Structures are given as C-alpha cells and as structure tokens.
C-alpha cells in the first residue's frame, strides 16, 4: 500500500528581507574582519536558537545592554570591537549610548541591522506622538520591537496585545483620554493579519478622529496569507521556527485554526517524537528567522519518515491483535472523553477517560497531546467497528504495583491526591494505584467529615498489601504523628527561658489560656494575661488568636511550659509614670467611693485616691455629696508612692488655686469684667 503523500513547502518560508539583510551583513563581517576584531550582537540578532548557537561557536558573543560602555572601554587598536544591532531594533536610549561610545572611541563601531519596516515605525512615533494624540501600538509590550517603538513616543501612548484589549480600554476610559485626543494606530510588524484587520474595524467604529498606519511587514502579510492558504489544502502542517519567535507563533496559530494537525518544531530533531502523517498533503511553513538549511533538513527528514511509515503500515496489516495484548501507540486525537491512537494495526486504538486515570479533576487535554507515545492493555478488539478498546490504567497499575510493594517493605512515605471519600475511609492515588485509607488512619477526628480531604495532596505510608487484586491500604495518621513528634523533639531541643514565640490560642480554662507554639502547648496563667485583675482569660484573648509570648518557666521532664504575655511596656504603672508626675493636672474618672474618699482612674489600670478632705473647699459628710460614679473631673497629682504604686489626687488644690487667683485680681479689673458681662447680657 502506498501513501502517495505530497510535501509542499511554502514559497516564502524562512528568512524575510530584514532578517536576510541582517544575517548577510553579519556573515560578511565574520568572513572579512581581521582575527583580532571582536564581534558582538546586541541581544540575539534574530529569534532562532540554532542560528544563535552557531554564531557563538564561531566566536560571535551576545552583548547585554548593561555592558555596552564596559565593552566599548576595552576596544583598542589591536583589539577593536564591532557590535551588530538586532533586527527588532533597540530603544532610542540604547542607540544613543552606542553612538556616544562610537564617537568617543574610533576602535568601537556598531552596525544598525534594524529591519527597515521597524525603523519606519520609529519614524512614525517620532512624528505623530504629540500632545494632542494617543499613540496606540498593537503588539506584545514585552517584545524588544515594541519596547523600541515605545522609546520614540514623546507623549501619551498605549500598548495592547489584541483588539479585545483595545475595545476594553475604550469602554473603561474613565478619564476620557480617547475622547479628548486623536488616536494614531500602528501594529508590531509581525502582528497576526486577521487580528490587525479586526483592530482597525473596531477603532473606526469607536473613534472617528483616528489615523491608522498599516505597519505590518508586507513579507509577514504574504507569509501569513500563504500559510493560511496552505493549511486549508493540507491535512498536516509543520511550522518551523524558534520557540521565542513571535512571527512563528502567529504562523502556528493561523495554521492550527484551519488544520488541527499542525505542529511547531525548531528543527528536524523535533520530528522524531511526532507521528508520521498518513495525510495526502503535508505543508511546511517557516518563520522569518528560520535558516534555509533547517527547512531543507525538515523536508528531508519528513520525506524519510513517510516512506518508513508506509512500509510499517503494510507490515501492520498482516499482524493480528488480541485481547490481553499490550501495545504502544501514538496519539492522533485528544478529546475530553477519550484518546485515539495509531497502534500500527488496521484498527484504531481508543482509550476512554476512565481507563486512563481515577482522578476526575484531570483533563485529558492537559495530560496528552497529538504525537505522544502511550502504552496500553487491549481490553476488546472489534474488526467490524474498526476499533480496539484499550486501558492505560491497567498497564500503569501493573508497573506501579512493584513500587507500592517496595514502599511497603521499606516503610517509605508516599505522597498522593485524595480522589474520593468512601464508606469507612478515603481513597488516595499513589501513582496509578488506588490506596484505601481507613477513617481511623486518616488523621480526621472520629466525628469529622472525611470529604474535607478530597482534592488535597497528603502524605501516607502503605501499611498492608494484598497481591490478589493489587489492593493496598495506607495510613495518614502515622505520618502526622511522626511529624508531630519530630516538631516536638526539635522544639524541646531549642527551647529556653526568655525565648519569644508566636503561637495560637488553642483553648481556655478559668485559670489561663493554652497556646499552640507549633506542636507543643504552653499555658499563660490568668495573672500573666493582664496587669489588671480579670475574671476570665476571655476578657483578653479568644480561641484562634495569634499571640506573641515568651517562655517564663519550663519543666522539660514533665513537658510543661509557663508563658508570659504581658510586658513592661503594657504595664499601666509604667504608662502612668511616663506620662505624669507630681504637680500635673489630669482628667480622671470616678470609679468608686468609700467613706474616707473617692477612687478615680487616671489611666487604664491605675487609680488614685481623692481623700474626702481634698474633694471640696468646704467640709463634706461623704464623697457622694459632691461626686458621682462615672463623672470625669480635673484633679491635681499631689503625691506618688513609687514603691507601693499609689497615687494621691486633689480636686480641692485646683479649687484653692482658682480662688486665690480671683482674690488676687485688681478691683478695677474685676469691675470692668462685671460691666463687660452685663453689656453682653443686655445685647443678648
């Protein structure tokens, strides 16, 4: 049987005008420059790793922008330096730095290999970026070409990756910038042609005062149209180019939208893992940075693969496939429900999702791609339907079982995802093997909800295996216990009095709060929680609070830790003495009264006594005759007992000072005050 496949290479595949111009200029310099001349490219001259590696082997180094001045300083008569600017161009600042270095040192020269189409956009930015315009660029803001264009914008500019981004920008234009200014629109030279046309249409609808410059390289435009046409008549497309090449990425996107069997390779090596196409027509397109020799190698390799595949196909028709066989196939199609494989027989291999993985969250499209090699077990063969039902899970399980047994014998800690909660426990995956973990060994409390583990990745140890049916049982709690013991051991090995920790309040009793310090609990006694007398720890902390504590005392043998919480900085007496001294006047709140006087709060946690004799000018029978609970009054601090932490206050002292001041006031001044008061009353 002959495939009669036809391989068609796009006419404009490979180097574009700008890339060819740059590489020819560089090649000529390499060939004709003296052996002492050091040649650099500022960044990679083109986006093709293979070509750039070849340059490196020939002694052409890559110069980073930050090293321009350093390299220029080393240029001398017997070791001149020549720098080639990449085809995508550089920013205006970098170009100015290169020129300055060349002007200052005649042994340092640079050759600007910027593509003329890119240079044209630089000119447009220089001329049309004005105060009354917004210069809009459709392209990748991180791409060196776009960064270079932006550097020529003198005023307002915007960069959008797509027409959708541009549309959203107009809709979310809170400052009305697009209504106030004219819009000048350009595109990155390698922009997708279809996306560019869509962008122009959107802008014309949204903005009547726009200026649009068609800056997509005409070679890029021709190349994209040619790839589009080729993909529409071919059953299999190969796009060649570097993985960092923007124009190759866009070619691949265009081809994939038309021909689903599109692959992107950097060179012929990328074809080795791909399925040889059985299509009648195979198309080859290449990015603008792809050297001709690489295109030729791909063409030759593809031709050989097709010829070999034809021979293999003829042989396969003579073979038979039986249930129970194990086969290796190449993925030809991926859907959400199944894989289709070429298994080298006259039937198509099919693996349904449930025969691939037990994890329902796994997506086949994320796990596999066309061209992947898959080994599977044959469940059923139907010549009438032309399919063979396969199971990848069966093969994986058989392979994985040996690892499970080895892990059981070595007591190895495994890691896997919990995929479901079942009666009596949960099921976790160890590779392709289902491991049942009983509820009692799950680490979840007896009354807890086992379903909370579903979807989480856990560590466990195999505690039992049964060869018949390949059944394995595991334990999460064993690992949790060991980890807890390890944390405790590490804690007790380093703990010491005075050391500070951050912990979480775990529980409370009437006499204190227990804090989890990371696997080890310590207790803060109620007296250590506050400088004030409190009835319950709940007055200061709540369960779940994160607190900072220090080790006040510890008993390593009994594994007991007493923690301190209150600090000297929070001591109310320190706060009081830092703020007040004898003679100061303070607003105080009456908090209680006794026959001999009233107690008033000066600061939170510090009360002072106002003796009954210091409450009023005249003699009173009891404090309640003048004061009431909760009342705030001014009082003078007349005494501080630092040893006993006691404060004496006086209201009378302030009253006496006021009275003395009034008595000392001149009579004529007092009369004037009376008259002024009477006049004020009359005016009212």
Secondary structure, DSSP 8 states (H G I E B T S, - for coil): -----EEEE-TT-S--HHHHHHHHHHHHHHHHS-TT-EEEEES-SSS-HHHHHHHHHTT-EEE-GGGHHHHHHH-BTTB-EEEEE-TT---HHHHHHHHHHHHH-TTEEEEE---HHHHHHHHHHHHH--TTEEEEEES-TTSHHHHHHHTT--S-EEEESSHHHHHHHHHT-TT-HHHHSEEEEEE-TT--HHHHHHHHHHHHHH-SSEEE---S-HHHHHHHHHHHHHHHH-SEEEEE--TT-HHHHHHHHHHHHH-SSEEEESSGGGGTTS-----SEEEEEE-TT--HHHHHHHHHHHHHHHHHHHHHHHHHTT----TT-EEEEEEEEE-SSEEEEE-SSSSEEEEEGGGT-S-TT--HHHH--TT-EEEEEEEEEETTTTEEEEEHHHHHHHHHHHHHHHHHHHT-EEEEEEEEEETTEEEEEETTEEEEEEGGGSSS-TTS-GGGGTT-EEEEEEEEEETTTTEEEEESHHHHHHHHHHHHHHHHHH--TT-EEEEEEEEEETTEEEEESSSSEEEEEHHHH-SS--S-GGGT--TT-EEEEEEEEEETTTTEEEEE---GGG-HHHHHHHH--TT-EEEEEEEEEETTEEEEEEETTEEEEEEGGGT-SS--S-GGGT--TT-EEEEEEEEEETTTTEEEEESHHHHHHHHHHHHTS-HHHHHHHHHHHHHHHHH-
